[in-house]
Amino acid sequence: MSRRPLVWLLLAASIGCSSSHEANLTLPPTSPDVIGTFALTSSDGVAPPFTAFTTATEQWRLQSDALVIAPDGTWSETTNFLVFQLSDGSSATHFSVVSGNYVIANGQINFTMTNGGSSTFVGSVSGNVLIVIFNGKRFAYSR
């Protein structure tokens, strides 16, 4: 299977998790304590596992997602999918790994993807909860 950048996967996941309510796209000021491993708890209110997207031949089901924020100003994200072949019902696991840099400025975390895509997005840590706003969608993580 080909490697797919996180930007495309998150976009697809956000489309697959669309709901009738408006997502809260505001962020509280971030805590300076942003270091840690955060596990995805919801995408616009939908908890994993969920169908992230479907193509003409496959259904991609997001099983888990973890974002690691390191003390050296870098981050990485690993997403685990279960991919079903629509033709025969077989399935396989697919992992996607992306990474980049971050800076804290103006009360938020500013993420820049440098490996696996080229995107920017923002986030905020409050207590043990990380909120990421990406492509107009709200992703919640906990450490």
C-alpha positions as CSV (number, residue, x, y, z in Angstrom):
1,M,0.0,0.0,0.0
2,S,1.2,3.5,-0.7
3,R,2.1,5.8,2.1
4,R,-0.5,8.6,2.5
5,P,0.3,11.9,4.2
6,L,-1.4,12.8,7.4
7,V,-2.9,15.9,5.9
8,W,-4.9,13.8,3.5
9,L,-5.8,11.3,6.2
10,L,-6.9,14.0,8.6
11,L,-8.9,15.7,6.0
12,A,-10.6,12.5,5.1
13,A,-11.1,11.6,8.7
14,S,-12.7,15.0,9.3
15,I,-15.0,14.6,6.3
16,G,-15.9,11.1,7.6
17,C,-16.7,12.5,11.0
18,S,-18.8,15.4,9.9
19,S,-21.8,16.1,12.0
20,S,-24.8,18.4,12.0
21,H,-23.4,20.7,14.7
22,E,-20.7,23.3,14.4
23,A,-17.4,22.3,15.8
24,N,-16.0,24.6,18.5
25,L,-12.9,26.0,16.8
26,T,-11.7,28.1,19.7
27,L,-8.7,27.2,21.8
28,P,-8.1,28.1,25.5
29,P,-4.6,29.5,26.1
30,T,-2.1,26.7,26.2
31,S,-0.3,25.5,29.3
32,P,3.4,25.7,29.0
33,D,3.4,22.0,30.0
34,V,2.8,20.5,26.5
35,I,5.3,17.7,26.6
36,G,3.9,14.2,26.4
37,T,2.1,11.4,24.5
38,F,-1.5,12.2,23.7
39,A,-4.0,9.6,22.4
40,L,-6.9,10.7,20.2
41,T,-10.2,10.6,22.1
42,S,-12.5,12.2,19.5
43,S,-12.8,13.9,16.1
44,D,-15.6,16.4,16.3
45,G,-17.1,14.4,19.1
46,V,-16.8,11.0,17.5
47,A,-14.6,8.5,19.4
48,P,-12.3,6.0,17.6
49,P,-12.6,3.5,16.1
50,F,-14.6,5.1,13.2
51,T,-14.7,5.1,9.5
52,A,-12.3,7.8,8.4
53,F,-13.1,7.5,4.7
54,T,-14.1,5.2,1.9
55,T,-12.7,5.0,-1.6
56,A,-14.1,3.1,-4.6
57,T,-12.1,0.0,-3.4
58,E,-11.4,0.4,0.3
59,Q,-12.8,1.5,3.6
60,W,-10.3,3.0,6.0
61,R,-11.3,2.7,9.7
62,L,-9.2,4.8,12.1
63,Q,-8.4,2.5,15.0
64,S,-6.1,4.8,17.0
65,D,-4.0,7.9,16.8
66,A,-1.2,9.2,19.0
67,L,0.6,12.5,19.0
68,V,3.9,12.9,20.8
69,I,5.2,16.4,21.7
70,A,8.8,16.3,22.6
71,P,10.8,18.8,24.7
72,D,13.2,19.6,21.8
73,G,10.5,21.4,19.7
74,T,9.5,18.4,17.6
75,W,6.4,16.3,17.4
76,S,5.3,13.1,15.7
77,E,2.0,11.4,15.1
78,T,1.2,7.7,14.4
79,T,-2.1,6.7,13.1
80,N,-3.3,3.1,13.0
81,F,-5.9,2.2,10.3
82,L,-7.7,-1.1,9.6
83,V,-8.2,-1.1,5.8
84,F,-11.0,-3.2,4.3
85,Q,-11.0,-4.3,0.7
86,L,-14.5,-3.8,-0.5
87,S,-14.1,-6.5,-3.3
88,D,-13.4,-9.4,-1.0
89,G,-13.8,-8.2,2.6
90,S,-10.2,-8.9,3.5
91,S,-8.4,-6.4,5.8
92,A,-4.9,-5.2,6.6
93,T,-3.4,-2.8,9.2
94,H,-1.8,0.4,7.9
95,F,0.3,2.8,10.0
96,S,0.9,6.4,9.0
97,V,3.7,8.4,10.6
98,V,4.2,12.1,10.2
99,S,6.3,14.6,12.1
100,G,7.5,18.2,12.3
101,N,8.3,21.1,14.6
102,Y,6.3,23.3,16.9
103,V,6.6,26.6,18.7
104,I,4.4,28.1,21.4
105,A,3.3,31.6,20.6
106,N,0.3,33.8,21.2
107,G,-1.2,31.3,23.7
108,Q,-1.2,28.4,21.3
109,I,0.9,25.6,19.9
110,N,1.8,26.2,16.3
111,F,2.6,22.9,14.6
112,T,4.4,22.7,11.2
113,M,4.5,19.3,9.4
114,T,7.9,18.7,7.8
115,N,7.8,14.9,7.2
116,G,4.8,13.2,5.5
117,G,3.3,16.5,4.2
118,S,3.6,20.2,4.5
119,S,0.8,21.7,6.6
120,T,0.4,23.9,9.6
121,F,-2.2,23.7,12.4
122,V,-2.7,24.9,15.9
123,G,-3.4,23.3,19.3
124,S,-3.6,23.9,23.0
125,V,-2.9,21.8,26.1
126,S,-5.1,22.3,29.2
127,G,-4.3,19.9,32.0
128,N,-4.1,16.5,30.3
129,V,-6.1,17.4,27.2
130,L,-4.7,18.5,23.9
131,I,-7.1,20.1,21.4
132,V,-5.9,20.4,17.8
133,I,-7.7,22.4,15.2
134,F,-7.0,21.1,11.7
135,N,-8.8,22.0,8.5
136,G,-11.8,23.4,10.4
137,K,-12.2,20.3,12.6
138,R,-11.6,19.8,16.3
139,F,-9.5,16.8,17.4
140,A,-9.3,16.0,21.2
141,Y,-6.5,14.0,22.7
142,S,-5.6,13.0,26.3
143,R,-2.3,12.1,27.9
